[in-house]
Amino acid sequence: MLREWKPSSEDATSLAAVRWFANTIENFAIELYATDRESFPDIERVLRDTLAKLKGVKAQFSVPDEENGCPDGYVLCHGVCAPSCDDLESESREAQPATARAVSASPEKSKNKKSKKR
């Protein structure tokens, strides 16, 4: 059954609050980094933890493909309504911190890269 999205009088206020939180988090992270660039690993950890928690919330509210029912201008993408369905989930996996990428790289891949350079 197709889900129907209906606008609510609370949408503008709720979306404004979401925007305020997102801007405040961004501003605070930038201020911390500008104060001490050594804080970047801590800032990155907090931001990644926050994204992980939001993904947990997303899992609770995901919409099955057959239900769809997103507002005009949005498409159903990985269970949520989004302005477009770029594959952001696979991009976020690729955008791991450098330390995580180094740890997850297998020795065989490293050897193959070295042998190709010769």
Secondary structure as GFF3:
##gff-version 3
##sequence-region A 1 118
A	DSSP	alpha_helix	11	35	.	.	.	ID=ss1
A	DSSP	three_ten_helix	37	39	.	.	.	ID=ss2
A	DSSP	alpha_helix	40	61	.	.	.	ID=ss3
A	DSSP	beta_strand	75	77	.	.	.	ID=ss4
A	DSSP	beta_strand	80	82	.	.	.	ID=ss5
A	DSSP	alpha_helix	88	94	.	.	.	ID=ss6
A	DSSP	alpha_helix	98	104	.	.	.	ID=ss7
A	DSSP	alpha_helix	107	117	.	.	.	ID=ss8
###
